[in-house]
Amino acid sequence: MLALNQKLNSYFDTFFTEAVEGGTLPEREKVVAILTSATLLNDQATLKNAVLTAKQLGFTKEEIGQITAIAIAVNAQKLRDQVEVKVESKPSSTCCQ
């Protein structure tokens, strides 16, 4: 829908390029951020490109796996906490025993 507004779409493209390609982070840290985001968003195309970039930057399969495992674990913990049922213990009634 953003593409319907040429001016806003252009601003976003500039923002995206600066955020991903510019800035102060070294390439290795950028690819960690992209791997994490793509994992959490289940963005297969971005994840594939990030894995290829990570390998080109010297990441091992184990390091890539660890990055994605951390993202999944942190996300799963948040989900677990959201659905956790709090059970309060109430004194049991002894009237009908």
PyMOL CGO cylinders between C-alpha atoms (Angstrom):
from pymol import cmd
from pymol.cgo import CYLINDER

trace = [
    CYLINDER, 0.00, 0.00, 0.00, 2.91, 2.37, 0.61, 0.3, 1, 1, 1, 1, 1, 1,
    CYLINDER, 2.91, 2.37, 0.61, 3.73, 2.10, -3.09, 0.3, 1, 1, 1, 1, 1, 1,
    CYLINDER, 3.73, 2.10, -3.09, 0.51, 4.00, -3.82, 0.3, 1, 1, 1, 1, 1, 1,
    CYLINDER, 0.51, 4.00, -3.82, 2.13, 7.13, -2.40, 0.3, 1, 1, 1, 1, 1, 1,
    CYLINDER, 2.13, 7.13, -2.40, 5.26, 7.70, -4.48, 0.3, 1, 1, 1, 1, 1, 1,
    CYLINDER, 5.26, 7.70, -4.48, 6.74, 10.30, -2.14, 0.3, 1, 1, 1, 1, 1, 1,
    CYLINDER, 6.74, 10.30, -2.14, 6.32, 8.22, 1.03, 0.3, 1, 1, 1, 1, 1, 1,
    CYLINDER, 6.32, 8.22, 1.03, 7.58, 5.12, -0.80, 0.3, 1, 1, 1, 1, 1, 1,
    CYLINDER, 7.58, 5.12, -0.80, 10.70, 7.04, -1.81, 0.3, 1, 1, 1, 1, 1, 1,
    CYLINDER, 10.70, 7.04, -1.81, 11.26, 8.16, 1.80, 0.3, 1, 1, 1, 1, 1, 1,
    CYLINDER, 11.26, 8.16, 1.80, 10.93, 4.57, 2.96, 0.3, 1, 1, 1, 1, 1, 1,
    CYLINDER, 10.93, 4.57, 2.96, 13.40, 3.33, 0.33, 0.3, 1, 1, 1, 1, 1, 1,
    CYLINDER, 13.40, 3.33, 0.33, 15.90, 5.94, 1.51, 0.3, 1, 1, 1, 1, 1, 1,
    CYLINDER, 15.90, 5.94, 1.51, 15.32, 4.98, 5.15, 0.3, 1, 1, 1, 1, 1, 1,
    CYLINDER, 15.32, 4.98, 5.15, 15.67, 1.27, 4.38, 0.3, 1, 1, 1, 1, 1, 1,
    CYLINDER, 15.67, 1.27, 4.38, 18.89, 1.74, 2.44, 0.3, 1, 1, 1, 1, 1, 1,
    CYLINDER, 18.89, 1.74, 2.44, 20.44, 3.89, 5.15, 0.3, 1, 1, 1, 1, 1, 1,
    CYLINDER, 20.44, 3.89, 5.15, 19.32, 1.56, 7.96, 0.3, 1, 1, 1, 1, 1, 1,
    CYLINDER, 19.32, 1.56, 7.96, 20.58, -1.61, 6.30, 0.3, 1, 1, 1, 1, 1, 1,
    CYLINDER, 20.58, -1.61, 6.30, 23.56, -0.43, 4.27, 0.3, 1, 1, 1, 1, 1, 1,
    CYLINDER, 23.56, -0.43, 4.27, 24.64, 2.72, 6.10, 0.3, 1, 1, 1, 1, 1, 1,
    CYLINDER, 24.64, 2.72, 6.10, 25.20, 3.45, 9.74, 0.3, 1, 1, 1, 1, 1, 1,
    CYLINDER, 25.20, 3.45, 9.74, 27.99, 2.60, 12.11, 0.3, 1, 1, 1, 1, 1, 1,
    CYLINDER, 27.99, 2.60, 12.11, 27.63, -1.15, 12.59, 0.3, 1, 1, 1, 1, 1, 1,
    CYLINDER, 27.63, -1.15, 12.59, 30.17, -3.45, 10.96, 0.3, 1, 1, 1, 1, 1, 1,
    CYLINDER, 30.17, -3.45, 10.96, 28.78, -5.86, 8.36, 0.3, 1, 1, 1, 1, 1, 1,
    CYLINDER, 28.78, -5.86, 8.36, 28.96, -8.84, 10.74, 0.3, 1, 1, 1, 1, 1, 1,
    CYLINDER, 28.96, -8.84, 10.74, 26.71, -7.13, 13.29, 0.3, 1, 1, 1, 1, 1, 1,
    CYLINDER, 26.71, -7.13, 13.29, 24.29, -6.02, 10.56, 0.3, 1, 1, 1, 1, 1, 1,
    CYLINDER, 24.29, -6.02, 10.56, 23.91, -9.57, 9.30, 0.3, 1, 1, 1, 1, 1, 1,
    CYLINDER, 23.91, -9.57, 9.30, 23.21, -10.76, 12.87, 0.3, 1, 1, 1, 1, 1, 1,
    CYLINDER, 23.21, -10.76, 12.87, 20.40, -8.19, 13.10, 0.3, 1, 1, 1, 1, 1, 1,
    CYLINDER, 20.40, -8.19, 13.10, 19.01, -9.22, 9.71, 0.3, 1, 1, 1, 1, 1, 1,
    CYLINDER, 19.01, -9.22, 9.71, 19.21, -12.94, 10.54, 0.3, 1, 1, 1, 1, 1, 1,
    CYLINDER, 19.21, -12.94, 10.54, 17.39, -12.31, 13.81, 0.3, 1, 1, 1, 1, 1, 1,
    CYLINDER, 17.39, -12.31, 13.81, 14.68, -10.16, 12.22, 0.3, 1, 1, 1, 1, 1, 1,
    CYLINDER, 14.68, -10.16, 12.22, 14.13, -12.52, 9.29, 0.3, 1, 1, 1, 1, 1, 1,
    CYLINDER, 14.13, -12.52, 9.29, 13.88, -15.48, 11.66, 0.3, 1, 1, 1, 1, 1, 1,
    CYLINDER, 13.88, -15.48, 11.66, 11.29, -13.78, 13.85, 0.3, 1, 1, 1, 1, 1, 1,
    CYLINDER, 11.29, -13.78, 13.85, 9.28, -12.54, 10.86, 0.3, 1, 1, 1, 1, 1, 1,
    CYLINDER, 9.28, -12.54, 10.86, 9.57, -15.90, 9.09, 0.3, 1, 1, 1, 1, 1, 1,
    CYLINDER, 9.57, -15.90, 9.09, 10.77, -14.03, 5.99, 0.3, 1, 1, 1, 1, 1, 1,
    CYLINDER, 10.77, -14.03, 5.99, 12.28, -16.86, 3.98, 0.3, 1, 1, 1, 1, 1, 1,
    CYLINDER, 12.28, -16.86, 3.98, 13.70, -14.74, 1.14, 0.3, 1, 1, 1, 1, 1, 1,
    CYLINDER, 13.70, -14.74, 1.14, 15.49, -12.35, 3.51, 0.3, 1, 1, 1, 1, 1, 1,
    CYLINDER, 15.49, -12.35, 3.51, 16.66, -15.23, 5.68, 0.3, 1, 1, 1, 1, 1, 1,
    CYLINDER, 16.66, -15.23, 5.68, 18.16, -17.02, 2.67, 0.3, 1, 1, 1, 1, 1, 1,
    CYLINDER, 18.16, -17.02, 2.67, 20.02, -13.87, 1.59, 0.3, 1, 1, 1, 1, 1, 1,
    CYLINDER, 20.02, -13.87, 1.59, 21.20, -13.21, 5.15, 0.3, 1, 1, 1, 1, 1, 1,
    CYLINDER, 21.20, -13.21, 5.15, 22.55, -16.76, 5.49, 0.3, 1, 1, 1, 1, 1, 1,
    CYLINDER, 22.55, -16.76, 5.49, 24.45, -16.40, 2.21, 0.3, 1, 1, 1, 1, 1, 1,
    CYLINDER, 24.45, -16.40, 2.21, 25.86, -13.05, 3.34, 0.3, 1, 1, 1, 1, 1, 1,
    CYLINDER, 25.86, -13.05, 3.34, 26.79, -14.48, 6.73, 0.3, 1, 1, 1, 1, 1, 1,
    CYLINDER, 26.79, -14.48, 6.73, 28.67, -17.34, 5.08, 0.3, 1, 1, 1, 1, 1, 1,
    CYLINDER, 28.67, -17.34, 5.08, 30.51, -14.85, 2.84, 0.3, 1, 1, 1, 1, 1, 1,
    CYLINDER, 30.51, -14.85, 2.84, 31.50, -12.91, 5.96, 0.3, 1, 1, 1, 1, 1, 1,
    CYLINDER, 31.50, -12.91, 5.96, 32.95, -16.04, 7.53, 0.3, 1, 1, 1, 1, 1, 1,
    CYLINDER, 32.95, -16.04, 7.53, 30.15, -17.18, 9.84, 0.3, 1, 1, 1, 1, 1, 1,
    CYLINDER, 30.15, -17.18, 9.84, 30.10, -20.90, 10.46, 0.3, 1, 1, 1, 1, 1, 1,
    CYLINDER, 30.10, -20.90, 10.46, 26.93, -22.99, 10.20, 0.3, 1, 1, 1, 1, 1, 1,
    CYLINDER, 26.93, -22.99, 10.20, 27.06, -23.38, 13.97, 0.3, 1, 1, 1, 1, 1, 1,
    CYLINDER, 27.06, -23.38, 13.97, 27.21, -19.60, 14.51, 0.3, 1, 1, 1, 1, 1, 1,
    CYLINDER, 27.21, -19.60, 14.51, 24.28, -19.04, 12.15, 0.3, 1, 1, 1, 1, 1, 1,
    CYLINDER, 24.28, -19.04, 12.15, 22.36, -21.76, 13.95, 0.3, 1, 1, 1, 1, 1, 1,
    CYLINDER, 22.36, -21.76, 13.95, 23.13, -20.19, 17.33, 0.3, 1, 1, 1, 1, 1, 1,
    CYLINDER, 23.13, -20.19, 17.33, 21.89, -16.79, 16.17, 0.3, 1, 1, 1, 1, 1, 1,
    CYLINDER, 21.89, -16.79, 16.17, 18.60, -18.23, 14.92, 0.3, 1, 1, 1, 1, 1, 1,
    CYLINDER, 18.60, -18.23, 14.92, 18.25, -20.41, 18.03, 0.3, 1, 1, 1, 1, 1, 1,
    CYLINDER, 18.25, -20.41, 18.03, 18.60, -17.36, 20.28, 0.3, 1, 1, 1, 1, 1, 1,
    CYLINDER, 18.60, -17.36, 20.28, 15.95, -15.48, 18.27, 0.3, 1, 1, 1, 1, 1, 1,
    CYLINDER, 15.95, -15.48, 18.27, 13.57, -18.43, 18.43, 0.3, 1, 1, 1, 1, 1, 1,
    CYLINDER, 13.57, -18.43, 18.43, 14.19, -19.03, 22.16, 0.3, 1, 1, 1, 1, 1, 1,
    CYLINDER, 14.19, -19.03, 22.16, 13.64, -15.40, 23.15, 0.3, 1, 1, 1, 1, 1, 1,
    CYLINDER, 13.64, -15.40, 23.15, 10.47, -15.25, 21.04, 0.3, 1, 1, 1, 1, 1, 1,
    CYLINDER, 10.47, -15.25, 21.04, 9.21, -18.55, 22.45, 0.3, 1, 1, 1, 1, 1, 1,
    CYLINDER, 9.21, -18.55, 22.45, 9.80, -17.37, 26.02, 0.3, 1, 1, 1, 1, 1, 1,
    CYLINDER, 9.80, -17.37, 26.02, 7.72, -14.26, 25.33, 0.3, 1, 1, 1, 1, 1, 1,
    CYLINDER, 7.72, -14.26, 25.33, 4.94, -16.38, 23.84, 0.3, 1, 1, 1, 1, 1, 1,
    CYLINDER, 4.94, -16.38, 23.84, 5.08, -18.78, 26.77, 0.3, 1, 1, 1, 1, 1, 1,
    CYLINDER, 5.08, -18.78, 26.77, 4.78, -15.92, 29.22, 0.3, 1, 1, 1, 1, 1, 1,
    CYLINDER, 4.78, -15.92, 29.22, 1.79, -14.53, 27.32, 0.3, 1, 1, 1, 1, 1, 1,
    CYLINDER, 1.79, -14.53, 27.32, -0.18, -17.77, 27.45, 0.3, 1, 1, 1, 1, 1, 1,
    CYLINDER, -0.18, -17.77, 27.45, 0.86, -18.91, 30.89, 0.3, 1, 1, 1, 1, 1, 1,
    CYLINDER, 0.86, -18.91, 30.89, -2.19, -19.61, 33.03, 0.3, 1, 1, 1, 1, 1, 1,
    CYLINDER, -2.19, -19.61, 33.03, -1.90, -18.35, 36.55, 0.3, 1, 1, 1, 1, 1, 1,
    CYLINDER, -1.90, -18.35, 36.55, -3.51, -20.76, 38.96, 0.3, 1, 1, 1, 1, 1, 1,
    CYLINDER, -3.51, -20.76, 38.96, -4.25, -19.47, 42.41, 0.3, 1, 1, 1, 1, 1, 1,
    CYLINDER, -4.25, -19.47, 42.41, -4.62, -21.97, 45.17, 0.3, 1, 1, 1, 1, 1, 1,
    CYLINDER, -4.62, -21.97, 45.17, -7.80, -21.38, 47.08, 0.3, 1, 1, 1, 1, 1, 1,
    CYLINDER, -7.80, -21.38, 47.08, -8.53, -22.92, 50.43, 0.3, 1, 1, 1, 1, 1, 1,
    CYLINDER, -8.53, -22.92, 50.43, -10.57, -26.02, 49.89, 0.3, 1, 1, 1, 1, 1, 1,
    CYLINDER, -10.57, -26.02, 49.89, -13.99, -26.14, 51.35, 0.3, 1, 1, 1, 1, 1, 1,
    CYLINDER, -13.99, -26.14, 51.35, -14.63, -28.73, 54.05, 0.3, 1, 1, 1, 1, 1, 1,
    CYLINDER, -14.63, -28.73, 54.05, -18.35, -28.27, 54.29, 0.3, 1, 1, 1, 1, 1, 1,
    CYLINDER, -18.35, -28.27, 54.29, -19.43, -31.36, 52.36, 0.3, 1, 1, 1, 1, 1, 1,
    CYLINDER, -19.43, -31.36, 52.36, -16.85, -33.91, 53.38, 0.3, 1, 1, 1, 1, 1, 1,
]
cmd.load_cgo(trace, "trace")
